[in-house]
Amino acid sequence: MAMQSGAMLRPLAVMMSREIRTIDPDATLTEAATRMRDTRVGALVVYGQGAYQGIISETDLVRKGMAGGLDPTRERVRTVMSSPLITIEIDRSAHDASDLMAEKGIRHLGITQDGQVVGMISVRDLLRYFKNWGTL
């Protein structure tokens, strides 16, 4: 490999966000949307009862919540979240992550290390990586 930078050797570790933004499954859709806006993220990991239960994304809010005619002030995250949280191990390549996202039709992916969620990446993170260091 011509480049031996950290970004090329461990791209998922470099591009992932280590701050995992979470929300309770009993929070309202309005609370989820507000948290996404305030933290400037497109998805929140649903965490309850000591475990990651799934993910709620902007797409879930729009397609399942708004388009489904649900009252966002009363409806709970658990009713529209996607479950389970789809993950990939930190030592896999950016290409593997991209392939998994395409296969599953998702835009956000949990990153695990030894089975524990340690971060998140989005399609935007992958696009930035491929623009700067890799090729599709």
PLY file of the C-alpha trace (Angstrom):
ply
format ascii 1.0
element vertex 136
property float x
property float y
property float z
element edge 135
property int vertex1
property int vertex2
end_header
0.00 0.00 0.00
1.47 3.32 -1.03
-0.01 5.33 1.85
0.68 4.02 5.32
-1.16 6.75 7.21
-3.47 5.97 10.09
-6.45 6.89 7.91
-5.60 4.13 5.47
-4.72 1.48 8.04
-7.69 2.01 10.35
-10.22 4.10 8.44
-13.26 3.27 10.58
-11.44 4.25 13.77
-10.40 7.54 12.17
-13.73 8.51 10.61
-16.18 7.37 13.28
-17.72 9.60 15.89
-16.85 8.29 19.33
-19.66 10.26 20.91
-22.69 8.02 20.58
-25.83 10.15 20.73
-28.62 8.17 22.39
-32.29 8.48 23.21
-34.65 6.46 25.39
-37.18 4.26 23.57
-39.98 5.96 25.54
-39.02 9.48 24.41
-41.44 11.16 22.02
-40.74 11.67 18.34
-40.63 15.41 19.01
-37.91 14.86 21.62
-35.94 12.75 19.13
-36.24 15.37 16.38
-35.23 18.13 18.78
-32.18 16.20 19.98
-31.12 15.49 16.39
-31.44 19.18 15.55
-29.60 20.35 18.65
-26.73 17.86 18.26
-26.64 18.20 14.46
-26.88 14.46 13.76
-29.13 12.47 11.45
-29.73 9.55 13.79
-29.79 8.61 17.46
-29.04 5.22 18.94
-31.96 3.96 21.00
-30.68 2.89 24.41
-32.82 1.43 27.16
-32.69 -1.26 29.83
-28.90 -1.28 29.64
-28.64 -2.16 25.96
-28.71 -0.66 22.48
-32.16 -1.50 21.13
-32.00 0.11 17.69
-31.67 3.42 15.92
-34.01 6.24 14.97
-33.08 8.33 11.96
-34.48 11.34 10.17
-35.80 8.88 7.61
-37.68 6.95 10.31
-39.20 10.19 11.60
-40.37 11.24 8.15
-41.45 7.95 6.57
-42.86 6.16 9.60
-43.85 9.09 11.81
-44.89 12.08 9.75
-46.06 10.23 6.63
-47.81 7.70 8.88
-49.87 10.46 10.45
-48.49 9.84 13.94
-48.72 12.58 16.58
-45.03 13.39 17.24
-45.82 14.83 20.67
-47.42 11.58 21.84
-45.86 8.78 19.79
-42.80 7.04 21.21
-39.43 6.39 19.59
-39.92 2.63 20.01
-42.79 2.68 17.48
-40.72 4.01 14.57
-37.13 3.01 15.39
-35.26 0.53 13.25
-34.06 -2.54 15.10
-31.59 -4.05 15.62
-28.71 -1.58 15.38
-26.58 -2.79 12.48
-22.88 -2.79 13.27
-19.47 -3.55 11.84
-16.21 -4.30 13.64
-13.69 -1.46 13.83
-10.97 -3.43 12.01
-13.02 -3.79 8.82
-12.39 -1.57 5.80
-14.28 1.50 4.67
-15.28 -0.52 1.59
-16.79 -3.19 3.85
-18.76 -0.52 5.71
-19.96 1.02 2.44
-21.00 -2.40 1.09
-22.90 -3.24 4.29
-24.74 0.08 4.26
-25.71 -0.42 0.61
-26.81 -4.01 1.22
-28.99 -3.05 4.20
-30.20 0.25 2.71
-29.05 2.28 5.71
-27.17 5.54 6.22
-25.80 5.01 9.74
-23.72 2.16 11.09
-22.55 1.30 14.58
-18.87 0.54 15.00
-17.96 -2.22 17.44
-14.74 -3.30 19.05
-14.74 -6.73 20.67
-18.54 -6.74 20.43
-19.04 -3.38 22.21
-20.39 -0.34 20.35
-17.62 2.29 20.39
-18.76 4.72 17.70
-20.96 5.56 14.73
-20.36 6.41 11.08
-22.65 7.82 8.45
-22.71 7.77 4.69
-21.39 11.34 4.85
-18.34 10.12 6.80
-17.66 7.49 4.13
-18.02 10.01 1.31
-15.53 12.32 3.02
-13.11 9.39 3.49
-13.30 8.23 -0.13
-12.89 11.81 -1.37
-9.73 12.33 0.69
-8.03 8.92 0.89
-9.64 6.17 -1.06
-11.54 5.24 -4.14
-14.88 3.58 -4.62
0 1
1 2
2 3
3 4
4 5
5 6
6 7
7 8
8 9
9 10
10 11
11 12
12 13
13 14
14 15
15 16
16 17
17 18
18 19
19 20
20 21
21 22
22 23
23 24
24 25
25 26
26 27
27 28
28 29
29 30
30 31
31 32
32 33
33 34
34 35
35 36
36 37
37 38
38 39
39 40
40 41
41 42
42 43
43 44
44 45
45 46
46 47
47 48
48 49
49 50
50 51
51 52
52 53
53 54
54 55
55 56
56 57
57 58
58 59
59 60
60 61
61 62
62 63
63 64
64 65
65 66
66 67
67 68
68 69
69 70
70 71
71 72
72 73
73 74
74 75
75 76
76 77
77 78
78 79
79 80
80 81
81 82
82 83
83 84
84 85
85 86
86 87
87 88
88 89
89 90
90 91
91 92
92 93
93 94
94 95
95 96
96 97
97 98
98 99
99 100
100 101
101 102
102 103
103 104
104 105
105 106
106 107
107 108
108 109
109 110
110 111
111 112
112 113
113 114
114 115
115 116
116 117
117 118
118 119
119 120
120 121
121 122
122 123
123 124
124 125
125 126
126 127
127 128
128 129
129 130
130 131
131 132
132 133
133 134
134 135
